[in-house]
């Protein structure tokens, strides 16, 4: 059985949803406190949502210096699957494990509502259970979810197929209005190797039949079926890379 | 020596600053129609031990690079007293 570590920071509040989702998918999931330095032979690491360290300074800015993050960094760099959900995504960006940043929502409101996502990249350890183009419904709940990056980074993400999920209308069509002002309506991305994935929406809140929506469960089942091959080798056969000519 | 350092962190020019826009609207509603281009950032004050003012400045700049500012979205200005 695959071992899945769920990291808890002071202020994490989706830790149980994330743990339960991983267990429902069939994982041997367990908590790791942020002061630990050992991931206990994890096969995958999940950073849950919440408001780590009260979002002081910037969302995720303090959490990235937690002792456990050095272990997460090493795990990620060795090709281990890491998923950041909401605040977890913010932490991964602050830690430099994912490019860009999550800024205050464009319309100033905390956005808590159901959204629809289109799956753009299935060759990651967390989306392999889906098919490209699948429409997933799950909630968002964030005040700072506006994905921002410089133009060169954005062009590279798009060209390399590193946009993992994108906001679309609830019917799967065009968005009637932006969710949070994210560039390209990007909801989630992955790193260059594909093994580190972050997204603002909450698959952990859409993974229980009791609440009538299991669209998010695939994020947790995918990683259990992931081959565990070095991400770089997988990528060379699965990612379509397009040369971007610097302008 | 001990130096008092003032750090100003502001959203990078050109990036949308919804907080600044909201404050600008509120100022306008108060009758301050001349207030434009409002940007809301952070002011951080700290004391550092350093051999010189120059070294204090370098220390604070390193703090900004590593933690106090986000290199993707923010610019910063360091001022050392004395």
Boltz contact constraints between the chains, C-beta under 6 A:
constraints:
  - contact:
      token1: [A, 58]
      token2: [B, 70]
      max_distance: 6.0
  - contact:
      token1: [A, 101]
      token2: [B, 70]
      max_distance: 6.0
  - contact:
      token1: [A, 101]
      token2: [B, 72]
      max_distance: 6.0
  - contact:
      token1: [A, 101]
      token2: [B, 73]
      max_distance: 6.0
  - contact:
      token1: [A, 103]
      token2: [B, 73]
      max_distance: 6.0
  - contact:
      token1: [A, 104]
      token2: [B, 18]
      max_distance: 6.0
  - contact:
      token1: [A, 106]
      token2: [B, 16]
      max_distance: 6.0
  - contact:
      token1: [A, 106]
      token2: [B, 18]
      max_distance: 6.0
  - contact:
      token1: [A, 108]
      token2: [B, 18]
      max_distance: 6.0
  - contact:
      token1: [A, 108]
      token2: [B, 22]
      max_distance: 6.0
  - contact:
      token1: [A, 148]
      token2: [B, 73]
      max_distance: 6.0
